[in-house]
Amino acid sequence: MARRTKEEAQETRDKLLDAAATVFCDKGVTNTSLCDISKAAGVTRGAFYWHFRNKNALLGALWERTKLPLDEYWSVDCCAVAEKDPLGRIRNNAIDMLRRAVTDARTRQVYNILFHKCEDVADAKPILSRRLESRRECAPKIQSFFQAAIDAGQLPKTLDPETAMIGFFSYLDGLIYNWFIHPDIIHLDSLAEHFVDTYIAGMKHAGAPAQSDSPAPAEVSPL
């Protein structure tokens, strides 16, 4: 009996998360009430509060349930030095990331909420804070793969691996962000390979970072 109760509780939690993702995408986070979510899930307000303290807690749970592709690929322990084709690893993961943003429903919903449905900064905080945490965790690993690609001669020695990593994040995020705005123009799924190969081609022709006579800026987090 206890096992069934646990299973039923998990089912209710999943219903709330599914309903919240759908309603957030339809109405936006700010305009969505807890009543909207409970009604869409077919549960009572009391059931909502049994599982989630508030809307922010639910947003955080949505993030935890749907690990975004980039963070998923690099959150595991991986050794760039031992990789036979580090640039190929970067390329394949980036292509899959772009395609999953289109083809995987849960991933697509979380990206949509993150980029376009958090109208207020406070609304975005639960997801943004977790995203920043996961990015800080996987950024050094991605940077190490860029360094391994440089060491293997796949990328020029003049390329700065940290700059390449920051550009990698920015380029892919920008493509996904704009795909939601112009899905009829930016064919993210079918052109994923082309987009990634274009970025890689640019890195292959990268020169050394320009030197400036100005004082170096204070160190800040790249992400």
C-alpha positions as CSV (number, residue, x, y, z in Angstrom):
1,M,0.0,0.0,0.0
2,A,2.8,2.4,0.9
3,R,4.5,1.7,-2.4
4,R,1.4,2.6,-4.3
5,T,1.0,5.8,-2.3
6,K,4.6,6.7,-3.3
7,E,3.9,5.9,-6.9
8,E,0.7,8.0,-6.8
9,A,2.6,10.9,-5.3
10,Q,5.2,10.8,-8.0
11,E,2.4,10.7,-10.6
12,T,0.8,13.8,-9.2
13,R,4.2,15.6,-9.1
14,D,4.8,14.7,-12.7
15,K,1.3,15.9,-13.7
16,L,2.1,19.3,-12.0
17,L,5.4,19.6,-13.8
18,D,3.9,18.7,-17.1
19,A,1.0,21.1,-16.6
20,A,3.2,23.9,-15.4
21,A,5.5,23.6,-18.5
22,T,2.5,23.8,-20.8
23,V,0.8,26.7,-19.1
24,F,4.1,28.7,-18.7
25,C,4.7,28.3,-22.4
26,D,1.1,29.5,-23.2
27,K,0.7,32.3,-20.7
28,G,4.2,33.1,-19.5
29,V,5.5,32.6,-16.0
30,T,4.4,35.9,-14.5
31,N,0.8,35.5,-15.8
32,T,0.4,32.0,-14.6
33,S,-1.1,31.4,-11.2
34,L,-0.9,28.4,-9.0
35,C,-4.6,27.9,-9.6
36,D,-3.9,27.7,-13.4
37,I,-1.3,25.0,-12.8
38,S,-3.4,23.0,-10.4
39,K,-6.4,23.1,-12.7
40,A,-4.4,22.1,-15.7
41,A,-3.0,19.2,-13.8
42,G,-6.4,18.2,-12.5
43,V,-5.3,18.4,-8.8
44,T,-6.2,20.5,-5.8
45,R,-4.2,23.5,-4.5
46,G,-3.4,21.4,-1.5
47,A,-1.8,18.8,-3.7
48,F,0.3,21.5,-5.3
49,Y,1.6,22.7,-1.9
50,W,2.3,19.1,-0.9
51,H,4.9,18.9,-3.6
52,F,6.1,22.5,-4.1
53,R,6.6,25.4,-1.8
54,N,5.7,28.0,-4.4
55,K,6.1,28.8,-8.1
56,N,9.8,29.3,-7.8
57,A,10.3,25.8,-6.3
58,L,8.3,24.3,-9.2
59,L,10.5,26.2,-11.8
60,G,13.6,24.8,-10.1
61,A,12.1,21.3,-10.3
62,L,11.4,21.7,-14.0
63,W,15.1,22.5,-14.6
64,E,16.2,19.5,-12.5
65,R,13.9,17.2,-14.4
66,T,15.0,18.3,-17.8
67,K,18.8,18.4,-17.9
68,L,19.6,20.5,-20.9
69,P,21.8,18.7,-23.5
70,L,24.9,20.7,-23.2
71,D,25.0,20.3,-19.5
72,E,24.1,16.6,-19.7
73,Y,27.0,15.8,-22.1
74,W,29.7,17.5,-20.1
75,S,28.4,16.9,-16.5
76,V,29.9,13.4,-16.6
77,D,33.6,12.8,-15.9
78,C,35.4,12.8,-19.2
79,C,39.1,13.0,-20.1
80,A,39.9,15.3,-23.0
81,V,43.5,14.1,-23.2
82,A,42.4,10.5,-23.8
83,E,39.8,11.5,-26.5
84,K,41.0,10.5,-30.0
85,D,39.0,13.2,-31.7
86,P,38.3,16.0,-29.3
87,L,37.0,18.4,-31.9
88,G,34.7,15.7,-33.3
89,R,33.3,15.2,-29.7
90,I,32.6,18.9,-29.5
91,R,31.0,19.0,-32.9
92,N,28.7,16.0,-32.4
93,N,27.5,17.2,-29.0
94,A,26.8,20.6,-30.3
95,I,24.8,19.2,-33.2
96,D,22.8,17.0,-31.0
97,M,22.2,19.9,-28.6
98,L,20.6,22.0,-31.4
99,R,18.5,19.2,-32.7
100,R,17.2,18.2,-29.2
101,A,16.1,21.8,-28.7
102,V,13.7,21.2,-31.6
103,T,12.8,17.5,-31.3
104,D,12.6,16.8,-27.6
105,A,9.4,18.3,-26.1
106,R,10.6,18.7,-22.5
107,T,13.9,20.3,-23.6
108,R,12.1,22.6,-26.0
109,Q,9.7,23.7,-23.2
110,V,12.4,24.5,-20.8
111,Y,14.4,26.5,-23.4
112,N,11.2,28.4,-24.3
113,I,10.5,29.2,-20.6
114,L,14.1,30.2,-20.0
115,F,14.5,32.4,-23.0
116,H,11.1,33.8,-23.7
117,K,8.5,33.1,-20.9
118,C,10.2,34.6,-17.8
119,E,8.9,38.2,-18.1
120,D,10.3,39.2,-14.7
121,V,13.9,38.8,-13.5
122,A,12.6,37.2,-10.3
123,D,10.7,34.6,-12.3
124,A,13.8,33.5,-14.1
125,K,16.0,33.3,-11.0
126,P,15.3,29.7,-10.1
127,I,16.2,28.4,-13.5
128,L,19.0,30.9,-14.2
129,S,20.8,30.1,-10.9
130,R,20.7,26.4,-11.6
131,R,21.8,27.0,-15.1
132,L,24.7,29.1,-14.0
133,E,25.7,26.5,-11.6
134,S,25.7,23.7,-14.2
135,R,27.5,25.9,-16.7
136,R,30.3,26.7,-14.2
137,E,30.7,23.0,-13.7
138,C,30.9,21.9,-17.3
139,A,32.7,25.0,-18.7
140,P,36.2,23.9,-17.6
141,K,35.6,20.4,-19.2
142,I,34.5,22.0,-22.5
143,Q,37.5,24.3,-22.4
144,S,39.8,21.3,-21.8
145,F,38.4,19.7,-25.0
146,F,39.2,22.8,-27.0
147,Q,42.7,22.7,-25.5
148,A,43.0,19.0,-26.5
149,A,41.8,19.9,-30.0
150,I,44.5,22.6,-30.2
151,D,47.2,20.2,-28.9
152,A,46.1,17.6,-31.5
153,G,46.5,20.1,-34.3
154,Q,42.8,20.1,-35.0
155,L,42.6,23.8,-34.1
156,P,45.3,26.5,-34.4
157,K,47.7,27.1,-31.5
158,T,46.8,30.8,-31.7
159,L,43.2,30.0,-30.6
160,D,42.5,30.8,-26.9
161,P,40.5,27.8,-25.5
162,E,38.7,29.9,-23.0
163,T,37.5,32.3,-25.7
164,A,36.5,29.4,-27.8
165,M,34.5,27.9,-25.0
166,I,32.7,31.3,-24.3
167,G,31.9,31.7,-27.9
168,F,30.6,28.1,-28.1
169,F,28.1,28.8,-25.3
170,S,27.0,32.1,-26.8
171,Y,26.7,30.9,-30.4
172,L,24.6,27.8,-29.6
173,D,22.4,29.7,-27.1
174,G,21.9,32.5,-29.6
175,L,20.8,30.0,-32.3
176,I,18.2,28.4,-30.0
177,Y,17.0,31.8,-28.7
178,N,16.4,33.1,-32.3
179,W,14.9,29.8,-33.5
180,F,12.0,30.3,-31.1
181,I,11.4,33.7,-32.6
182,H,11.9,32.7,-36.3
183,P,11.4,28.9,-36.6
184,D,10.3,29.4,-40.2
185,I,13.6,31.1,-41.1
186,I,16.1,29.3,-38.8
187,H,15.8,25.6,-39.6
188,L,17.6,24.5,-36.5
189,D,17.1,20.8,-36.9
190,S,18.0,20.3,-40.6
191,L,20.8,22.9,-40.5
192,A,22.3,21.9,-37.2
193,E,25.5,20.5,-38.9
194,H,25.9,23.5,-41.1
195,F,25.6,25.9,-38.1
196,V,28.1,24.0,-36.0
197,D,30.6,23.5,-38.9
198,T,30.4,27.2,-39.6
199,Y,31.5,28.0,-36.0
200,I,34.3,25.4,-36.2
201,A,35.5,26.8,-39.5
202,G,35.8,30.2,-37.9
203,M,37.9,28.8,-35.1
204,K,40.2,27.1,-37.6
205,H,41.1,30.6,-38.9
206,A,41.3,32.3,-35.6
207,G,44.3,34.4,-34.8
208,A,45.8,35.3,-31.4
209,P,43.7,37.7,-29.3
210,A,44.5,41.3,-30.0
211,Q,46.7,43.0,-27.4
212,S,45.5,46.2,-25.8
213,D,47.4,49.0,-24.1
214,S,44.5,49.5,-21.8
215,P,44.6,48.1,-18.2
216,A,43.3,44.6,-17.9
217,P,39.7,44.5,-16.7
218,A,38.9,43.0,-13.4
219,E,38.4,39.2,-13.6
220,V,34.7,38.2,-14.1
221,S,33.0,35.0,-14.6
222,P,32.7,34.2,-18.4
223,L,29.3,32.7,-17.9
